[in-house]
Amino acid sequence: MRSSARACALATVALAAAAAGGCGDGAGDAPSAGREEAAAPGAVERWRTLSEATVARTEVAAARVGDAAYVVGGFAAPDGATTAVVERYDLRLDRWSRVAPLPEPVNHAAAVAYRGALYVVGGYTARNGLGRETAALWRYEPGADRWRRLAAAPTARGALAAGVVGDRLYAVGGAAGGRALRRLEVYDFRARRWSRAPSMRIAREHLAAAVHGGALYVLAGRAAGRGNFASVERYVPARRRWERVPAMRKPRGGIAAATVASRVVVVGGEEAAGTIREVESYDPRARRWRIEPPLPTPRHGLGAVSHRGSIVVLSGGPTPGMSFSAATEALRIRG
């Protein structure tokens, strides 16, 4: 991808086109026989259409703090410039509002929540496109409506994923200088310092992460020259090791994920044929993937949070490359 919106769109489609030829890492990318469940009962109408956000955008970071979802940064309509806008979505009242902007515009960052605060790490800070990776870690206090800069991560990168296990933030994957990364870095909230942990097996960017049962699940993503992945692996901090997980059914990059009703749910993404409607969920106990009702507004570069048994999907691009949406949709997930 390059700095202009048109170049960004063309490059994204070209990268996804590589995936259409059956990319991945070979063994481990194809779902194992007997590891899929039948599609969940119900139809698309199980999805609920909610209030639209105040700004249409893509390549956002999102996380839930209590009964509010926060959407941070990204490329904003109409010109695709990197934005510092932060929106708060009240999940109970179905109402959007704006809060204090991030001190620095960023796209392709990652966001997590910890003890009532929102944390945003990494991303790209160039005004247009993917450039100027940052290692910044920001903390937002909802009660004070104020941002504070914390210790920078060891690696500046964008298109990464993050999750919280215990009292630590885990930042994984992403890209720097156009190259996908395997690195896992850990921020200790109590000690306020970073350390490195074992790298994951596959270098990937535009991936997603979710936490379940004390493990960090790393899902799909892509890499230049290899296209989209279906591979999944998880990091177990208590053992300081990575473990393989059955692959997803659909290779995808530019996705979002959340843990809902004891399942890891994956939504969105893009490929050469367009944005991806298929929604999949994983049962860690049964080690099986299940097909969920398709996303009514397929998007990439979106956000997703879990709330009261539903996955709530936020913003994102409705077509590959530089496109924007303010859509908000929710689906209840059965266990």
C-alpha positions, -999 to +999 in steps of 0.1 A: +000+000+000+011+036-006+001+069+008-027+079-015-062+065-010-063+050-045-029+033-041-040+020-007-071+004-022-052-012-052-025-026-030-049-041-006-068-059-034-035-071-049-024-085-015-057-102-011-055-116-046-025-136-036-047-154-010-072-165-036-046-189-051-047-210-019-021-193+003-012-202+039+014-221+056+005-255+043-001-280+071-023-264+098-041-240+075-067-265+063-094-274+088-090-309+102-118-334+094-144-336+120-134-303+135-164-282+121-199-280+135-231-275+115-241-239+109-260-223+138-297-223+135-314-191+124-310-167+095-294-133+089-322-115+107-307-127+139-283-098+134-295-065+149-289-032+131-280-005+157-273+032+156-246+044+133-214+059+146-208+097+143-180+092+117-176+066+089-141+051+090-120+020+086-088+004+101-100+012+136-091-001+171-119-010+194-124-023+230-151-024+256-149-007+290-179-017+311-211-010+292-193+012+266-174+004+235-147+028+223-136+031+186-103+048+181-085+063+151-084+048+116-089+063+082-119+086+082-143+097+054-143+115+031-106+116+022-091+087+041-069+108+063-057+093+096-078+105+124-075+110+162-113+108+167-125+086+196-161+076+199-179+061+228-209+038+221-232+032+250-241-005+246-272-003+268-287+029+253-276+023+217-261+059+217-229+073+202-209+103+215-174+117+211-148+118+238-114+134+241-094+126+209-062+106+209-033+130+213-019+116+180-038+105+149-033+067+143-046+040+120-042+002+124-036+003+161-048-022+187-070-015+218-077-033+250-094-027+284-079-032+318-095-022+352-118+004+338-093+021+315-088+019+277-053+012+263-042+018+227-009+005+214+010+007+181-004+017+146+007+040+118+008+078+122+013+089+086-015+113+075-023+090+046-016+053+042+007+029+061+037+048+072+055+060+104+049+030+127+046+040+163+055+021+195+033+044+216+011+031+244-017+054+255-041+051+285-075+067+285-094+073+318-132+075+310-140+093+343-115+121+336-119+120+298-081+123+296-053+105+277-019+097+292+012+084+274+029+054+290+062+036+283+067+028+246+067-008+234+101-022+223+089-025+186+071+002+166+045-015+144+011-013+129-017-038+119-010-057+152-033-074+177-035-073+215-051-089+244-050-089+282-043-120+303-042-113+340-023-081+347-004-080+314-011-067+279+002-089+251+010-072+218+016-096+189+023-096+152+017-067+129+042-052+104+072-028+104+088-016+072+064-036+052+074-069+067+051-091+089+063-098+124+062-128+147+071-108+178+052-110+211+058-082+236+043-079+271+034-049+291+031-054+329+004-030+341+017-031+377+054-028+370+048-004+341+074-020+319+077-040+288+094-074+282+096-099+253+081-133+252+085-162+228+076-153+192+046-170+175+051-196+148+038-175+118+047-139+109+014-121+103-003-087+101-039-076+099-047-104+124-070-105+154-066-117+189-089-128+217-085-142+252-101-173+266-092-195+295-060-177+303-046-180+268-041-155+240-056-167+207-040-153+175-063-156+145-058-155+107-042-124+092-019-121+062+016-115+050+030-099+018+036-126-008+016-152+012-019-136+012-045-145+038-041-172+065-066-195+081-040-205+108-047-201+145-023-204+174-025-196+211+000-184+237-003-198+272+015-174+295+016-199+324+036-222+302+054-196+282+047-215+250+027-214+218+002-241+209-015-250+176-052-246+172-074-261+145-075-237+115-104-216+106-126-225+076-120-192+058-086-175+052-089-139+060-071-107+069-082-073+082-105-089+108-118-085+143-125-110+171-141-112+205-148-139+231-185-144+235-204-171+254-172-191+259-165-190+221-139-171+201-159-153+174-142-140+142-158-115+119-150-095+087-119-094+065-111-089+028-100-110-001-098-106-039-135-113-043-144-085-018-151-082+019-160-113+038-195-121+051-187-154+068-186-154+106-170-183+125-168-192+161-145-216+180-153-237+210-119-242+228-133-272+248-145-292+218-117-278+195-143-272+168-152-242+146-188-234+138-204-213+111-225-184+124-251-163+105-232-141+079-225-104+086-252-083+070-226-055+062-194-073+054-164-051+063-126-052+068-106-030+092-135-032+117-138-034+155-157-060+176-165-063+213-184-087+234-214-076+255-240-097+273-238-127+251-236-108+218-208-097+195-211-061+185-194-051+152-182-015+147-172+006+117-149-008+090-146-006+052-174-022+031-152-028+001-115-038-001-090-009+003-100+026+012-137+026+020-157+037+051-187+027+072-204+039+103-224+006+106-230-010+140-245-045+141-249-072+168-254-109+169-263-130+199-241-161+201-253-194+216-228-213+237 
